[in-house]
Amino acid sequence: MRGLFYVIAALAVMGLAFWAYQENYKTQAAIKDVRSLHARIGAAHERLGMLRAEWAYLNRPDRLADLAELNFDRLGLLPLMPDAFGQVDEIIYPIPPIAPITNPIELSSDAFAGVENPL
């Protein structure tokens, strides 16, 4: 009986050891994936910073003014001046459409004909 218990205990220890090694390998693979993702995120942040710098360089006011002047015949763009802007009270907002009345309710004052002050 004691020998059977030792065999079962040894098999249980081997099974648990196999499970522990499998979990260790899965954990190491997950850590490797996370490091790879962090590296890709860092590269994406670098690319984003580069793109923002290029966008800022291309949107310089003096460059845009030169481009507007060069392409005035085709685009008709005028330089922005402070007097080119309107006031807020000059904005015309569209009037919302009034929905048609589909179920009218008829009111009658016959009920209050003999009463001086109904309220």
N, CA, C and O atoms as a printed pandas DataFrame, in Angstrom:
     atom_number atom_name residue_name chain_id  residue_number  x_coord  y_coord  z_coord
0              1         N          MET        A               1    0.827   -1.183    0.000
1              2        CA          MET        A               1    0.000    0.000    0.000
2              3         C          MET        A               1    0.876    1.253    0.000
3              4         O          MET        A               1    0.591    2.245   -0.671
4              5         N          ARG        A               2    1.952    1.163    0.781
5              6        CA          ARG        A               2    2.853    2.294    0.857
6              7         C          ARG        A               2    3.527    2.547   -0.488
7              8         O          ARG        A               2    3.743    3.702   -0.853
8              9         N          GLY        A               3    3.856    1.520   -1.216
9             10        CA          GLY        A               3    4.488    1.628   -2.527
10            11         C          GLY        A               3    3.553    2.280   -3.542
11            12         O          GLY        A               3    3.981    3.096   -4.358
12            13         N          LEU        A               4    2.273    1.913   -3.484
13            14        CA          LEU        A               4    1.287    2.532   -4.376
14            15         C          LEU        A               4    1.157    4.020   -4.087
15            16         O          LEU        A               4    1.028    4.824   -5.010
16            17         N          PHE        A               5    1.191    4.384   -2.828
17            18        CA          PHE        A               5    1.114    5.795   -2.446
18            19         C          PHE        A               5    2.335    6.551   -2.970
19            20         O          PHE        A               5    2.197    7.675   -3.452
20            21         N          TYR        A               6    3.528    5.954   -2.886
21            22        CA          TYR        A               6    4.747    6.599   -3.396
22            23         C          TYR        A               6    4.680    6.782   -4.905
23            24         O          TYR        A               6    5.092    7.819   -5.426
24            25         N          VAL        A               7    4.167    5.791   -5.600
25            26        CA          VAL        A               7    4.048    5.884   -7.054
26            27         C          VAL        A               7    3.060    6.994   -7.425
27            28         O          VAL        A               7    3.346    7.804   -8.307
28            29         N          ILE        A               8    1.918    7.039   -6.770
29            30        CA          ILE        A               8    0.914    8.068   -7.052
30            31         C          ILE        A               8    1.477    9.456   -6.729
31            32         O          ILE        A               8    1.271   10.401   -7.491
32            33         N          ALA        A               9    2.187    9.579   -5.601
33            34        CA          ALA        A               9    2.785   10.866   -5.225
34            35         C          ALA        A               9    3.843   11.285   -6.241
35            36         O          ALA        A               9    3.916   12.458   -6.605
36            37         N          ALA        A              10    4.669   10.334   -6.708
37            38        CA          ALA        A              10    5.705   10.647   -7.694
38            39         C          ALA        A              10    5.063   11.079   -9.003
39            40         O          ALA        A              10    5.521   12.039   -9.622
40            41         N          LEU        A              11    4.006   10.389   -9.440
41            42        CA          LEU        A              11    3.302   10.776  -10.662
42            43         C          LEU        A              11    2.667   12.166  -10.523
43            44         O          LEU        A              11    2.676   12.950  -11.473
44            45         N          ALA        A              12    2.121   12.469   -9.350
45            46        CA          ALA        A              12    1.521   13.781   -9.110
46            47         C          ALA        A              12    2.585   14.865   -9.161
47            48         O          ALA        A              12    2.360   15.934   -9.727
48            49         N          VAL        A              13    3.761   14.590   -8.562
49            50        CA          VAL        A              13    4.846   15.576   -8.588
50            51         C          VAL        A              13    5.321   15.781  -10.013
51            52         O          VAL        A              13    5.575   16.917  -10.415
52            53         N          MET        A              14    5.448   14.708  -10.793
53            54        CA          MET        A              14    5.877   14.854  -12.190
54            55         C          MET        A              14    4.829   15.611  -13.005
55            56         O          MET        A              14    5.176   16.445  -13.842
56            57         N          GLY        A              15    3.574   15.328  -12.768
57            58        CA          GLY        A              15    2.505   16.048  -13.477
58            59         C          GLY        A              15    2.511   17.531  -13.148
59            60         O          GLY        A              15    2.370   18.372  -14.037
60            61         N          LEU        A              16    2.677   17.852  -11.865
61            62        CA          LEU        A              16    2.729   19.259  -11.456
62            63         C          LEU        A              16    3.975   19.947  -12.004
63            64         O          LEU        A              16    3.927   21.120  -12.377
64            65         N          ALA        A              17    5.085   19.222  -12.051
65            66        CA          ALA        A              17    6.319   19.794  -12.617
66            67         C          ALA        A              17    6.130   20.077  -14.102
67            68         O          ALA        A              17    6.542   21.131  -14.585
68            69         N          PHE        A              18    5.513   19.149  -14.834
69            70        CA          PHE        A              18    5.244   19.362  -16.251
70            71         C          PHE        A              18    4.341   20.568  -16.446
71            72         O          PHE        A              18    4.597   21.396  -17.320
72            73         N          TRP        A              19    3.282   20.679  -15.640
73            74        CA          TRP        A              19    2.369   21.830  -15.713
74            75         C          TRP        A              19    3.111   23.129  -15.412
75            76         O          TRP        A              19    2.900   24.131  -16.096
76            77         N          ALA        A              20    3.986   23.124  -14.388
77            78        CA          ALA        A              20    4.729   24.335  -14.010
78            79         C          ALA        A              20    5.664   24.771  -15.139
79            80         O          ALA        A              20    5.776   25.965  -15.418
80            81         N          TYR        A              21    6.340   23.814  -15.794
81            82        CA          TYR        A              21    7.219   24.166  -16.908
82            83         C          TYR        A              21    6.417   24.737  -18.074
83            84         O          TYR        A              21    6.852   25.697  -18.710
84            85         N          GLN        A              22    5.248   24.156  -18.363
85            86        CA          GLN        A              22    4.410   24.667  -19.442
86            87         C          GLN        A              22    3.968   26.110  -19.137
87            88         O          GLN        A              22    4.009   26.970  -20.018
88            89         N          GLU        A              23    3.553   26.368  -17.914
89            90        CA          GLU        A              23    3.135   27.721  -17.528
90            91         C          GLU        A              23    4.309   28.688  -17.595
91            92         O          GLU        A              23    4.139   29.848  -17.972
92            93         N          ASN        A              24    5.505   28.213  -17.228
93            94        CA          ASN        A              24    6.695   29.058  -17.291
94            95         C          ASN        A              24    6.983   29.454  -18.741
95            96         O          ASN        A              24    7.282   30.616  -19.015
96            97         N          TYR        A              25    6.897   28.510  -19.659
97            98        CA          TYR        A              25    7.138   28.810  -21.068
98            99         C          TYR        A              25    6.073   29.751  -21.625
99           100         O          TYR        A              25    6.384   30.652  -22.403
100          101         N          LYS        A              26    4.829   29.545  -21.232
101          102        CA          LYS        A              26    3.753   30.456  -21.680
102          103         C          LYS        A              26    3.983   31.868  -21.154
103          104         O          LYS        A              26    3.773   32.847  -21.870
104          105         N          THR        A              27    4.417   31.967  -19.898
105          106        CA          THR        A              27    4.681   33.269  -19.301
106          107         C          THR        A              27    5.841   33.965  -20.008
107          108         O          THR        A              27    5.769   35.162  -20.288
108          109         N          GLN        A              28    6.898   33.227  -20.296
109          110        CA          GLN        A              28    8.033   33.822  -21.006
110          111         C          GLN        A              28    7.636   34.290  -22.406
111          112         O          GLN        A              28    8.090   35.337  -22.868
112          113         N          ALA        A              29    6.784   33.504  -23.082
113          114        CA          ALA        A              29    6.314   33.907  -24.414
114          115         C          ALA        A              29    5.459   35.175  -24.304
115          116         O          ALA        A              29    5.568   36.067  -25.145
116          117         N          ALA        A              30    4.612   35.260  -23.278
117          118        CA          ALA        A              30    3.782   36.451  -23.096
118          119         C          ALA        A              30    4.649   37.675  -22.798
119          120         O          ALA        A              30    4.380   38.764  -23.305
120          121         N          ILE        A              31    5.678   37.504  -21.985
121          122        CA          ILE        A              31    6.588   38.617  -21.672
122          123         C          ILE        A              31    7.313   39.064  -22.931
123          124         O          ILE        A              31    7.501   40.262  -23.145
124          125         N          LYS        A              32    7.721   38.120  -23.765
125          126        CA          LYS        A              32    8.387   38.458  -25.030
126          127         C          LYS        A              32    7.443   39.242  -25.938
127          128         O          LYS        A              32    7.856   40.209  -26.577
128          129         N          ASP        A              33    6.173   38.827  -25.997
129          130        CA          ASP        A              33    5.186   39.544  -26.798
130          131         C          ASP        A              33    4.970   40.968  -26.285
131          132         O          ASP        A              33    4.854   41.909  -27.070
132          133         N          VAL        A              34    4.917   41.115  -24.969
133          134        CA          VAL        A              34    4.721   42.441  -24.375
134          135         C          VAL        A              34    5.905   43.346  -24.696
135          136         O          VAL        A              34    5.721   44.520  -25.018
136          137         N          ARG        A              35    7.122   42.804  -24.610
137          138        CA          ARG        A              35    8.305   43.612  -24.952
138          139         C          ARG        A              35    8.267   44.026  -26.421
139          140         O          ARG        A              35    8.610   45.158  -26.761
140          141         N          SER        A              36    7.849   43.107  -27.285
141          142        CA          SER        A              36    7.731   43.433  -28.704
142          143         C          SER        A              36    6.691   44.534  -28.923
143          144         O          SER        A              36    6.914   45.454  -29.711
144          145         N          LEU        A              37    5.558   44.440  -28.227
145          146        CA          LEU        A              37    4.530   45.477  -28.340
146          147         C          LEU        A              37    5.034   46.821  -27.838
147          148         O          LEU        A              37    4.757   47.853  -28.450
148          149         N          HIS        A              38    5.771   46.824  -26.734
149          150        CA          HIS        A              38    6.332   48.082  -26.213
150          151         C          HIS        A              38    7.297   48.694  -27.223
151          152         O          HIS        A              38    7.318   49.910  -27.408
152          153         N          ALA        A              39    8.090   47.858  -27.872
153          154        CA          ALA        A              39    9.025   48.368  -28.890
154          155         C          ALA        A              39    8.258   48.961  -30.070
155          156         O          ALA        A              39    8.635   50.012  -30.589
156          157         N          ARG        A              40    7.175   48.288  -30.500
157          158        CA          ARG        A              40    6.371   48.808  -31.607
158          159         C          ARG        A              40    5.674   50.098  -31.221
159          160         O          ARG        A              40    5.567   51.011  -32.040
160          161         N          ILE        A              41    5.194   50.191  -29.978
161          162        CA          ILE        A              41    4.548   51.425  -29.516
162          163         C          ILE        A              41    5.556   52.560  -29.481
163          164         O          ILE        A              41    5.238   53.686  -29.866
164          165         N          GLY        A              42    6.775   52.273  -29.020
165          166        CA          GLY        A              42    7.818   53.301  -29.002
166          167         C          GLY        A              42    8.149   53.782  -30.403
167          168         O          GLY        A              42    8.326   54.980  -30.625
168          169         N          ALA        A              43    8.235   52.842  -31.362
169          170        CA          ALA        A              43    8.513   53.231  -32.750
170          171         C          ALA        A              43    7.361   54.056  -33.315
171          172         O          ALA        A              43    7.588   55.009  -34.060
172          173         N          ALA        A              44    6.136   53.697  -32.968
173          174        CA          ALA        A              44    4.978   54.460  -33.438
174          175         C          ALA        A              44    4.982   55.873  -32.854
175          176         O          ALA        A              44    4.632   56.825  -33.552
176          177         N          HIS        A              45    5.372   56.023  -31.590
177          178        CA          HIS        A              45    5.477   57.359  -30.978
178          179         C          HIS        A              45    6.551   58.190  -31.680
179          180         O          HIS        A              45    6.379   59.388  -31.900
180          181         N          GLU        A              46    7.652   57.542  -32.025
181          182        CA          GLU        A              46    8.701   58.269  -32.749
182          183         C          GLU        A              46    8.208   58.726  -34.119
183          184         O          GLU        A              46    8.447   59.865  -34.521
184          185         N          ARG        A              47    7.518   57.833  -34.836
185          186        CA          ARG        A              47    6.966   58.213  -36.142
186          187         C          ARG        A              47    5.960   59.334  -36.001
187          188         O          ARG        A              47    5.936   60.257  -36.815
188          189         N          LEU        A              48    5.118   59.261  -34.961
189          190        CA          LEU        A              48    4.119   60.302  -34.736
190          191         C          LEU        A              48    4.777   61.642  -34.446
191          192         O          LEU        A              48    4.323   62.673  -34.942
192          193         N          GLY        A              49    5.837   61.640  -33.654
193          194        CA          GLY        A              49    6.570   62.882  -33.387
194          195         C          GLY        A              49    7.187   63.450  -34.652
195          196         O          GLY        A              49    7.175   64.663  -34.863
196          197         N          MET        A              50    7.730   62.572  -35.501
197          198        CA          MET        A              50    8.301   63.018  -36.772
198          199         C          MET        A              50    7.222   63.609  -37.677
199          200         O          MET        A              50    7.436   64.649  -38.301
200          201         N          LEU        A              51    6.060   62.947  -37.750
201          202        CA          LEU        A              51    4.979   63.452  -38.589
202          203         C          LEU        A              51    4.452   64.790  -38.083
203          204         O          LEU        A              51    4.116   65.669  -38.878
204          205         N          ARG        A              52    4.379   64.946  -36.773
205          206        CA          ARG        A              52    3.931   66.237  -36.221
206          207         C          ARG        A              52    4.928   67.342  -36.555
207          208         O          ARG        A              52    4.532   68.463  -36.873
208          209         N          ALA        A              53    6.218   67.027  -36.483
209          210        CA          ALA        A              53    7.235   68.026  -36.824
210          211         C          ALA        A              53    7.152   68.392  -38.298
211          212         O          ALA        A              53    7.254   69.568  -38.649
212          213         N          GLU        A              54    6.966   67.391  -39.175
213          214        CA          GLU        A              54    6.824   67.682  -40.599
214          215         C          GLU        A              54    5.583   68.514  -40.879
215          216         O          GLU        A              54    5.621   69.429  -41.702
216          217         N          TRP        A              55    4.478   68.202  -40.196
217          218        CA          TRP        A              55    3.249   68.961  -40.379
218          219         C          TRP        A              55    3.448   70.407  -39.947
219          220         O          TRP        A              55    3.005   71.326  -40.637
220          221         N          ALA        A              56    4.099   70.615  -38.831
221          222        CA          ALA        A              56    4.362   71.975  -38.374
222          223         C          ALA        A              56    5.265   72.710  -39.360
223          224         O          ALA        A              56    5.081   73.904  -39.600
224          225         N          TYR        A              57    6.241   72.003  -39.931
225          226        CA          TYR        A              57    7.142   72.624  -40.905
226          227         C          TYR        A              57    6.380   73.008  -42.176
227          228         O          TYR        A              57    6.585   74.095  -42.716
228          229         N          LEU        A              58    5.513   72.131  -42.651
229          230        CA          LEU        A              58    4.769   72.409  -43.879
230          231         C          LEU        A              58    3.683   73.462  -43.692
231          232         O          LEU        A              58    3.268   74.090  -44.666
232          233         N          ASN        A              59    3.218   73.667  -42.472
233          234        CA          ASN        A              59    2.153   74.639  -42.215
234          235         C          ASN        A              59    2.682   75.960  -41.674
235          236         O          ASN        A              59    1.966   76.674  -40.972
236          237         N          ARG        A              60    3.913   76.286  -41.992
237          238        CA          ARG        A              60    4.453   77.591  -41.581
238          239         C          ARG        A              60    3.665   78.689  -42.286
239          240         O          ARG        A              60    3.375   78.559  -43.475
240          241         N          PRO        A              61    3.311   79.767  -41.587
241          242        CA          PRO        A              61    2.514   80.834  -42.208
242          243         C          PRO        A              61    3.198   81.456  -43.421
243          244         O          PRO        A              61    2.527   81.755  -44.409
244          245         N          ASP        A              62    4.517   81.660  -43.374
245          246        CA          ASP        A              62    5.188   82.283  -44.521
246          247         C          ASP        A              62    5.156   81.363  -45.742
247          248         O          ASP        A              62    5.003   81.838  -46.868
248          249         N          ARG        A              63    5.298   80.058  -45.534
249          250        CA          ARG        A              63    5.232   79.115  -46.653
250          251         C          ARG        A              63    3.832   79.073  -47.240
251          252         O          ARG        A              63    3.672   79.075  -48.460
252          253         N          LEU        A              64    2.804   79.034  -46.376
253          254        CA          LEU        A              64    1.433   79.001  -46.867
254          255         C          LEU        A              64    1.077   80.285  -47.602
255          256         O          LEU        A              64    0.344   80.247  -48.590
256          257         N          ALA        A              65    1.588   81.424  -47.131
257          258        CA          ALA        A              65    1.330   82.696  -47.822
258          259         C          ALA        A              65    1.974   82.677  -49.199
259          260         O          ALA        A              65    1.368   83.143  -50.164
260          261         N          ASP        A              66    3.190   82.149  -49.314
261          262        CA          ASP        A              66    3.857   82.052  -50.610
262          263         C          ASP        A              66    3.092   81.130  -51.558
263          264         O          ASP        A              66    2.948   81.432  -52.743
264          265         N          LEU        A              67    2.609   80.016  -51.037
265          266        CA          LEU        A              67    1.840   79.089  -51.870
266          267         C          LEU        A              67    0.527   79.715  -52.337
267          268         O          LEU        A              67    0.122   79.535  -53.485
268          269         N          ALA        A              68   -0.135   80.453  -51.440
269          270        CA          ALA        A              68   -1.378   81.118  -51.825
270          271         C          ALA        A              68   -1.117   82.165  -52.892
271          272         O          ALA        A              68   -1.930   82.345  -53.798
272          273         N          GLU        A              69    0.009   82.858  -52.795
273          274        CA          GLU        A              69    0.354   83.873  -53.797
274          275         C          GLU        A              69    0.692   83.223  -55.135
275          276         O          GLU        A              69    0.296   83.727  -56.186
276          277         N          LEU        A              70    1.416   82.118  -55.104
277          278        CA          LEU        A              70    1.771   81.427  -56.346
278          279         C          LEU        A              70    0.546   80.857  -57.065
279          280         O          LEU        A              70    0.494   80.846  -58.295
280          281         N          ASN        A              71   -0.409   80.397  -56.319
281          282        CA          ASN        A              71   -1.583   79.744  -56.886
282          283         C          ASN        A              71   -2.823   80.620  -56.838
283          284         O          ASN        A              71   -3.941   80.106  -56.802
284          285         N          PHE        A              72   -2.643   81.931  -56.837
285          286        CA          PHE        A              72   -3.789   82.833  -56.721
286          287         C          PHE        A              72   -4.706   82.705  -57.929
287          288         O          PHE        A              72   -5.927   82.778  -57.786
288          289         N          ASP        A              73   -4.142   82.517  -59.104
289          290        CA          ASP        A              73   -4.963   82.419  -60.315
290          291         C          ASP        A              73   -5.909   81.232  -60.262
291          292         O          ASP        A              73   -7.066   81.339  -60.670
292          293         N          ARG        A              74   -5.428   80.107  -59.765
293          294        CA          ARG        A              74   -6.260   78.903  -59.715
294          295         C          ARG        A              74   -7.176   78.876  -58.504
295          296         O          ARG        A              74   -8.334   78.474  -58.618
296          297         N          LEU        A              75   -6.676   79.300  -57.335
297          298        CA          LEU        A              75   -7.430   79.133  -56.093
298          299         C          LEU        A              75   -8.174   80.388  -55.654
299          300         O          LEU        A              75   -9.246   80.297  -55.057
300          301         N          GLY        A              76   -7.620   81.542  -55.943
301          302        CA          GLY        A              76   -8.252   82.786  -55.522
302          303         C          GLY        A              76   -8.194   83.002  -54.022
303          304         O          GLY        A              76   -9.076   83.651  -53.459
304          305         N          LEU        A              77   -7.183   82.476  -53.370
305          306        CA          LEU        A              77   -7.050   82.638  -51.916
306          307         C          LEU        A              77   -6.439   83.989  -51.601
307          308         O          LEU        A              77   -5.468   84.406  -52.234
308          309         N          LEU        A              78   -7.003   84.663  -50.634
309          310        CA          LEU        A              78   -6.492   85.952  -50.185
310          311         C          LEU        A              78   -5.806   85.755  -48.844
311          312         O          LEU        A              78   -6.154   84.845  -48.091
312          313         N          PRO        A              79   -4.825   86.611  -48.543
313          314        CA          PRO        A              79   -4.183   86.480  -47.230
314          315         C          PRO        A              79   -5.171   86.824  -46.118
315          316         O          PRO        A              79   -6.062   87.656  -46.290
316          317         N          LEU        A              80   -4.992   86.172  -44.987
317          318        CA          LEU        A              80   -5.877   86.426  -43.850
318          319         C          LEU        A              80   -5.522   87.763  -43.205
319          320         O          LEU        A              80   -4.371   88.013  -42.845
320          321         N          MET        A              81   -6.516   88.597  -43.072
321          322        CA          MET        A              81   -6.364   89.892  -42.422
322          323         C          MET        A              81   -7.358   89.969  -41.275
323          324         O          MET        A              81   -8.392   89.302  -41.308
324          325         N          PRO        A              82   -7.064   90.765  -40.272
325          326        CA          PRO        A              82   -7.998   90.853  -39.142
326          327         C          PRO        A              82   -9.365   91.375  -39.535
327          328         O          PRO        A              82  -10.362   91.004  -38.915
328          329         N          ASP        A              83   -9.440   92.231  -40.553
329          330        CA          ASP        A              83  -10.738   92.781  -40.933
330          331         C          ASP        A              83  -11.530   91.820  -41.826
331          332         O          ASP        A              83  -12.660   92.129  -42.204
332          333         N          ALA        A              84  -10.958   90.663  -42.167
333          334        CA          ALA        A              84  -11.656   89.688  -42.995
334          335         C          ALA        A              84  -12.661   88.869  -42.194
335          336         O          ALA        A              84  -13.485   88.160  -42.770
336          337         N          PHE        A              85  -12.597   88.962  -40.898
337          338        CA          PHE        A              85  -13.487   88.189  -40.052
338          339         C          PHE        A              85  -14.690   89.026  -39.668
339          340         O          PHE        A              85  -14.582   90.241  -39.499
340          341         N          GLY        A              86  -15.838   88.376  -39.531
341          342        CA          GLY        A              86  -17.055   89.064  -39.131
342          343         C          GLY        A              86  -17.256   88.992  -37.626
343          344         O          GLY        A              86  -16.473   88.388  -36.893
344          345         N          GLN        A              87  -18.315   89.620  -37.204
345          346        CA          GLN        A              87  -18.692   89.608  -35.791
346          347         C          GLN        A              87  -19.664   88.449  -35.552
347          348         O          GLN        A              87  -20.300   87.958  -36.485
348          349         N          VAL        A              88  -19.768   88.033  -34.328
349          350        CA          VAL        A              88  -20.643   86.918  -33.992
350          351         C          VAL        A              88  -22.102   87.284  -34.246
351          352         O          VAL        A              88  -22.882   86.436  -34.679
352          353         N          ASP        A              89  -22.480   88.528  -33.984
353          354        CA          ASP        A              89  -23.878   88.916  -34.176
354          355         C          ASP        A              89  -24.251   89.051  -35.654
355          356         O          ASP        A              89  -25.425   89.249  -35.966
356          357         N          GLU        A              90  -23.292   88.950  -36.564
357          358        CA          GLU        A              90  -23.564   89.015  -37.994
358          359         C          GLU        A              90  -23.853   87.643  -38.604
359          360         O          GLU        A              90  -24.190   87.553  -39.784
360          361         N          ILE        A              91  -23.728   86.594  -37.827
361          362        CA          ILE        A              91  -23.954   85.244  -38.329
362          363         C          ILE        A              91  -25.453   85.025  -38.502
363          364         O          ILE        A              91  -26.238   85.297  -37.594
364          365         N          ILE        A              92  -25.837   84.538  -39.662
365          366        CA          ILE        A              92  -27.244   84.247  -39.933
366          367         C          ILE        A              92  -27.443   82.749  -39.758
367          368         O          ILE        A              92  -26.894   81.941  -40.507
368          369         N          TYR        A              93  -28.219   82.403  -38.777
369          370        CA          TYR        A              93  -28.504   80.997  -38.528
370          371         C          TYR        A              93  -29.775   80.604  -39.289
371          372         O          TYR        A              93  -30.704   81.406  -39.378
372          373         N          PRO        A              94  -29.833   79.397  -39.833
373          374        CA          PRO        A              94  -31.046   78.993  -40.553
374          375         C          PRO        A              94  -32.211   78.833  -39.584
375          376         O          PRO        A              94  -32.052   78.370  -38.455
376          377         N          ILE        A              95  -33.381   79.231  -40.061
377          378        CA          ILE        A              95  -34.587   79.097  -39.241
378          379         C          ILE        A              95  -35.031   77.638  -39.291
379          380         O          ILE        A              95  -35.172   77.068  -40.373
380          381         N          PRO        A              96  -35.248   77.035  -38.132
381          382        CA          PRO        A              96  -35.658   75.629  -38.152
382          383         C          PRO        A              96  -37.049   75.501  -38.774
383          384         O          PRO        A              96  -37.919   76.337  -38.528
384          385         N          PRO        A              97  -37.258   74.468  -39.569
385          386        CA          PRO        A              97  -38.572   74.314  -40.198
386          387         C          PRO        A              97  -39.636   73.992  -39.161
387          388         O          PRO        A              97  -39.394   73.284  -38.184
388          389         N          ILE        A              98  -40.823   74.537  -39.408
389          390        CA          ILE        A              98  -41.953   74.285  -38.508
390          391         C          ILE        A              98  -42.679   73.047  -39.021
391          392         O          ILE        A              98  -43.067   72.974  -40.187
392          393         N          ALA        A              99  -42.852   72.094  -38.145
393          394        CA          ALA        A              99  -43.517   70.857  -38.539
394          395         C          ALA        A              99  -45.004   71.122  -38.753
395          396         O          ALA        A              99  -45.602   71.910  -38.021
396          397         N          PRO        A             100  -45.596   70.481  -39.735
397          398        CA          PRO        A             100  -47.041   70.696  -39.959
398          399         C          PRO        A             100  -47.852   70.068  -38.832
399          400         O          PRO        A             100  -47.454   69.068  -38.236
400          401         N          ILE        A             101  -48.991   70.678  -38.560
401          402        CA          ILE        A             101  -49.893   70.165  -37.522
402          403         C          ILE        A             101  -50.713   69.048  -38.146
403          404         O          ILE        A             101  -51.470   69.271  -39.090
404          405         N          THR        A             102  -50.554   67.846  -37.611
405          406        CA          THR        A             102  -51.244   66.691  -38.191
406          407         C          THR        A             102  -52.505   66.316  -37.425
407          408         O          THR        A             102  -53.463   65.840  -38.034
408          409         N          ASN        A             103  -52.537   66.510  -36.134
409          410        CA          ASN        A             103  -53.713   66.178  -35.311
410          411         C          ASN        A             103  -54.158   67.426  -34.556
411          412         O          ASN        A             103  -53.815   67.587  -33.385
412          413         N          PRO        A             104  -54.910   68.306  -35.200
413          414        CA          PRO        A             104  -55.323   69.531  -34.497
414          415         C          PRO        A             104  -56.367   69.213  -33.427
415          416         O          PRO        A             104  -57.153   68.275  -33.562
416          417         N          ILE        A             105  -56.356   70.002  -32.381
417          418        CA          ILE        A             105  -57.338   69.878  -31.304
418          419         C          ILE        A             105  -58.217   71.117  -31.355
419          420         O          ILE        A             105  -57.722   72.243  -31.308
420          421         N          GLU        A             106  -59.510   70.906  -31.449
421          422        CA          GLU        A             106  -60.432   72.042  -31.508
422          423         C          GLU        A             106  -60.811   72.440  -30.088
423          424         O          GLU        A             106  -61.164   71.596  -29.264
424          425         N          LEU        A             107  -60.732   73.725  -29.820
425          426        CA          LEU        A             107  -61.090   74.266  -28.513
426          427         C          LEU        A             107  -62.366   75.082  -28.667
427          428         O          LEU        A             107  -62.604   75.743  -29.678
428          429         N          SER        A             108  -63.154   75.004  -27.639
429          430        CA          SER        A             108  -64.411   75.743  -27.677
430          431         C          SER        A             108  -64.571   76.480  -26.364
431          432         O          SER        A             108  -64.179   75.979  -25.310
432          433         N          SER        A             109  -65.136   77.647  -26.428
433          434        CA          SER        A             109  -65.377   78.420  -25.209
434          435         C          SER        A             109  -66.826   78.341  -24.790
435          436         O          SER        A             109  -67.256   79.149  -23.967
436          437         N          ASP        A             110  -67.615   77.390  -25.322
437          438        CA          ASP        A             110  -69.026   77.260  -24.989
438          439         C          ASP        A             110  -69.230   76.881  -23.535
439          440         O          ASP        A             110  -70.231   77.279  -22.939
440          441         N          ALA        A             111  -68.322   76.131  -22.951
441          442        CA          ALA        A             111  -68.455   75.677  -21.573
442          443         C          ALA        A             111  -68.356   76.837  -20.604
443          444         O          ALA        A             111  -68.919   76.763  -19.511
444          445         N          PHE        A             112  -67.657   77.911  -20.967
445          446        CA          PHE        A             112  -67.457   79.052  -20.078
446          447         C          PHE        A             112  -68.299   80.256  -20.501
447          448         O          PHE        A             112  -67.997   81.383  -20.111
448          449         N          ALA        A             113  -69.318   80.038  -21.271
449          450        CA          ALA        A             113  -70.119   81.159  -21.794
450          451         C          ALA        A             113  -70.810   81.942  -20.678
451          452         O          ALA        A             113  -70.900   83.167  -20.752
452          453         N          GLY        A             114  -71.291   81.263  -19.665
453          454        CA          GLY        A             114  -72.021   81.968  -18.619
454          455         C          GLY        A             114  -71.168   82.336  -17.421
455          456         O          GLY        A             114  -71.677   82.975  -16.499
456          457         N          VAL        A             115  -69.926   81.975  -17.388
457          458        CA          VAL        A             115  -69.053   82.212  -16.247
458          459         C          VAL        A             115  -68.196   83.438  -16.540
459          460         O          VAL        A             115  -67.632   83.570  -17.626
460          461         N          GLU        A             116  -68.104   84.351  -15.539
461          462        CA          GLU        A             116  -67.308   85.559  -15.737
462          463         C          GLU        A             116  -65.810   85.257  -15.684
463          464         O          GLU        A             116  -65.072   85.645  -16.590
464          465         N          ASN        A             117  -65.359   84.580  -14.652
465          466        CA          ASN        A             117  -63.949   84.239  -14.510
466          467         C          ASN        A             117  -63.842   82.742  -14.250
467          468         O          ASN        A             117  -64.084   82.303  -13.126
468          469         N          PRO        A             118  -63.484   81.943  -15.259
469          470        CA          PRO        A             118  -63.454   80.500  -15.068
470          471         C          PRO        A             118  -62.348   80.038  -14.129
471          472         O          PRO        A             118  -62.431   78.929  -13.601
472          473         N          LEU        A             119  -61.341   80.825  -13.906
473          474        CA          LEU        A             119  -60.239   80.394  -13.041
474          475         C          LEU        A             119  -60.495   80.936  -11.694
475          476         O          LEU        A             119  -59.703   80.710  -10.778
